[in-house]
């Protein structure tokens, strides 16, 4: 069955709102439009990518030095019986219903409720607890997380930890997080009461000395099986928002991580996590998902925090993994970046400068070195996805 792919980066915020008539902020809608060609890089061959305007496909096709084995549409085509969005939420389902897609193309109301429950941060708390129970004592693991259902519980947690994080169960990526320092001032109390009123719980986590952010990516199928897709090594900003991914082979990423913890420990975490995720998710969700992790510095050395967040949707780590495996020359490495610059013409000038400074080199149809924009860049573009690749020889 032919699949229709679409990029809806507002998914996490839409889940938090949980309203079929949710409208994303203007900046997020602009991001969705300007990066709408992104699924072309991870879609299955002959899949169709749904754009806000066919012009984006025309511009990208002119700018790309290679062809992508996908189709484009800017119409509202009800003939697709399978839809693969960035993530599922009630407002997207309403859009598909209004566009007269067949009912088998999207989750039912009951199924959507299950997906939303599994998408909450409390699922990560549950999985973390199970991991710590099941992993052998020889595996260097760190991490705690607590679910608080009253302001008194949150206050007790905050006062008990000199440095901690409070998290909203559902929020946008890198949002809905409060840093605390052992005190519970009135403004924090007001924030907590608001969250408890709207979402009924708050997640509390001690603060850890993070050294490396990484993730393990999986794909769930309808048979309750959880397949390991690969590693993701990424960077976030000071607010925890995504910045970029390392573009490298699984083996190269595992080698980097093994400088801190044994490879056997990583592989044991992966196997145990596959089992737990299959038990928790069951057949309620099919598709890609990522489990964010950290390497942390402790008094005894380095340890793995094996479940910081669970992203029950497509994510940039999976995009990077599939992009590398399909289009990047073996042994080459680079960066996968999501860039934003609202200054008129700034993104376009940067695009031209990168093309001149880092000319693209292809070998056997794959990217060996250089710069390539994954999304169209015009004079009014503010959002862009691109990769910058260096061969093993260039890296020295």
N, C-alpha and C positions, 0 to 999 in steps of 0.2 A: 504494500500500500504506500503510495507516495505521501511524503510527510511535508507539512508546512511549518517552517521555522520562523520564529519571531523573537526580537530582543525587547524585553520589557523590564528595564532595570529598576523600575519603581516597585517591583514585586514585594520586597520586604516591608516597605511602607504601606503598601496596600493590604498586606496581611495584618499589620498592626492596626490599621483602621477597621478592617473587616466589614467594609461597606461596599455592596455591589456598585454603588455610584461614586466611589472614591475617584477624585481627580488629583493627579500628581502635580507638584509644584512646576512652574513654568521651566525652571532650569533642568529638572529631571526629564520633562517632556522633550526638551531640546536635545538632551543627551540621547534619549531613546531614538529620536529621529536621525541625528547625525551619525550615530553608531549602528544604525539599523542594518547595515550590510555585514556586521560582524559574524552572524551565524553562518555565513557562506564558508568560513574557514573551519568550522567543525561539523557542518551538516553532512549527512551521508550523500554519496554521489547521486545525482539526479533529484535531490531534494529541492524544494522551492522556498525561497526566503521572501517574507512579506515585508515590503518597504512602505514608508509613508509617501514616497514619491519615486517614480521610475527613474527620474533624473539622477538619483544617487547611484544607481547601477550603471548608467551611461558614463558618468564621471569616473567611477572606479574602474570601469573597463578600459577607459582611455589611459588611466594612470598606471594600471597594473602591467608589469612585463610578463606575466604568466596568466593562463586561463584557469578558471575554477569550474569544476564539473557540476554546476548547480543552475537552477532556474530562478527567475525573479518575477515577482508580481507586486503591483501596487493597487490591485483591485481587492474586493472583499469576496473571495471565492468560496462558496459553500460546498464545493465538490470534494474538499479534502476531508477524509475520514480520520486523519491522524494529525494532531497539532503538537509541536514541540516548542513550547515557550521557554524563556529564561527561567520562569517559575510560575506556578499556579496560584491564583488568588481569585476571590469572588468578582472583582471588577473586570478581570480579563474574561471570565466565563460569561458575564453579562454581555460584553462586547461580541463574543462569538455567537451567543444566542441571538443578538440583534442582527448579526450578519447572516443569520440562518444557516449556521454550520450544523451538521447532523449531531445528534446527542452523543453518539459514541466518540466524538472528537474531543470531548472535554469531560472532566469529572462531574458526577452528580453532586447535589447539595450535601448529601451525607458524606460522600467521599471527600469533598472539599473540606468539610469540617475535620475529618481525620488528618488530612494533609496539614491543615493549619495547626492542629494540636501538636503534631510531630515536629513542626517547624519552630515551635517555641523553645526558648533557651532552657526550659526545664527538662527537655529531652536530653540535652548535653549533660545536665547534672546527673540524670539517671544513668546514662551510659558511662560517665566517669566513675560513678560509684561501682558499677558492675566491673569495669576494667580493673580497678584497684583490688577488688575481691578475687578476680580470676587470674591476674598476672602473677607469675612466680616471684617470690621475694628477691630473687637475684636480679630482676630487671630494675634499673634505676628510674623510679617513677616518683613524681611529685604532683600535687594538685588536690584541692578541695573545693567544693561548691555547695551552697546551701539554699534552700527555697524558704523564704520568709513570707508568711501570710498575714502579718499584723505589723503595725508601726513599732510596737514594743519589741518584737523579734528582730526587726531591722536595726533598731537602736542598740539592742544588746550585741548584735553582730558587729556593728560599727565600733562600739566602745571596746570590744574585745580584740580588735585588730588595729595596730598602729598604721598600717597601710592596707587598703582594700578597694575593691570595686563593687559597685551596685549596678545591676543591669535590669533593664526592662525586658520582660519575657519576649515581646515582639517589638522590633524597631528596625529602622534602616541600618544598613551595614556601617559599622563604626559609630553609630548613634545610640542614644538611650543608655549611656554609661556615665556613672558618676564616680569620681575618685574621692576617697575619704581618707582621713588622717587621724582616726581615733577619737574624733569629736562629732557631736550630732547637733549642729546649729539649727535654728528655726527654718532657714530657707531649705535645708536638706530635708527636714521633717515635712515641709509642705510638698516638696517633690515626691517624697515617699508616699504620702497620703494620696496624692493625685494618681500615682501609678497603681496603688492598691485599689482605688476606686474604679479605675478604668480597666485594669488588667488582673487584679485580684492577687497578685504575688510579685515579689521582688527576688531576684537572684543575687546572692552575696558570694564574693570570691576573695580570698586573701590575695595580696599583690605579690607577684613573683619576679625575681631578677631575670628577666628574659634576655637571652643571647641571640636566638635565632627563631624566626617565625617560619613554620612549614605546615604542610597539610598532607594527608593521604586522601586520594580521590577514589571514589567507588561508583559502580553502576548497579542499581537494584533492578531485578527483573520480576516478572509476574510469578515465578516459581519460588519466591522467597530466597533467592540466591543473591549473594553480594559479591560482585567481582571487583578485584583491585584493578584500578585503571593506571595508577602511578603516583608519583610524588609531585608536590608543588612547593617550591621555595620562594617566598614572597616577602615584600617589604610593605609596611604601613607607615602612616604619618603619626604625629604625636597624639592625634585623636583616635587612632586605631583604624582610620579609613584606608582602603586599599590604594597602593601606589603603583607597584610593578612586580613582575615575576621574573625569576631567572629562567632563561630559555636554554635548557640543557637536557641531556638524556637522563633517564631514571638512574642509571649506574653512576653518572657524575654527581647527581644530587645525593644519592646514598653515600658516596665517598665523602662528600663535604660533611654530612651529618655524622658520619662515623668518626670524625675528628673529635667529637664530643662524647658520643655514646656508642657502644658496640653495635655493629651491623645486626648481630643476632637479636639484640634487644628491639631494634626497629621492626624486624621481621616478625618477632613474637607479638609485639603490639598489633601489627597489621592482621595477623591471623586471628587473634583474640577479638579484635574489633569487628572483623567480618562476621564472626559468629554472633556477637551481641547485637550488631546492627540488624542482622537478618531476623533475630528474635523480636526486636523492638519494632521495626518497621513492617515486618511481615509482607503482605501483599498490598498494603495501604498506599504505597508509593512505588512507582517505577520510573527510573531515570537516573541521571547523574546526581551525586551528592559529594560534599567534601567535609572532612573533619579537620578543623584547624588545631594545630598543636604548637608547642614551644619546646626549645631546649632551654633549660633554666640553670643558672648558677646556684649551687647550694653549698652549705658548709662542708659537705662530703665530696664535692666535685660537681659534675654535670648530671642532670636528670631530665627525663622526658615528661612534659605535661601532655598526656595523651588525648585530651578532649577539652579544648577551650570553647569551641563553638562547633555546631553542625549546621552546614548550609544545605538544606534539603531542596536543591535546585541546581541548575547549571551554574558554574562559577568560573572566574578567571583562571583558576588553577587547571581546571579541565580543558579550557580553551588552549592554554599554553601547552599542556601535555599533547593534545591532539594536533595542534599546529606544528609542534616540533617533530612529532613522529611522521607527519604527512609531508611537510614542506621544507624542513631544514636538513642540510647535509650532515651525515653522521660525523660526530666529534666536534662539530661547530658548536659554539655557545653564544648566548647573547642576552638581550633584555626584551621583555614584552611589556609595553608601557601604555597606560591610559593617560592621556594628557588633556589639560583644560587651560585655555587662555581666552578670556572674553574680549581682549583688546582687538579692535577691528584690524584684520589683516595679519595679526601676529602669527597665527597658526600657519597660514599660507606661506609667509616669509620663512618661518622655521622649516617647513616642509621642503622648500626649494633649497635652503642652505644644507639640510641633511642630505638631499639627493646629490649635491655637488661634492660635499665633504666625504660621504660614504657611498660611493657608487655600488650598485648591486652587482654581485657576481653569482651566476648560476652554474651548477655543474650537475649533469644528469637530471636536469629539470628541478633541482633542489637548490635552496638558498645556501650558498657557501659563506658569503660575507656581504656586508653592506646594509643599507637601510631600505625598508619598504613600508609604506602606509597600508594598513589593512582596511581602512575606511576612506571614503573620498574626502579630499581636502580642497576647499574653495576659499575665496577671499573673505567670506563671512563665517567660516567654520570656527567653532569654539571647542569642540570635542573631537579627539582623534585617538585611534588605536594604531600603534606601530610597533615594529620590531627592528632591532639593531643587532646584527650578527657579526661575529668575528670568527675566522677559521682558527684551527689549532695552531697554525704557523704564525698568524697575526698575534695570538695571545702569548706567544713565546713559550 
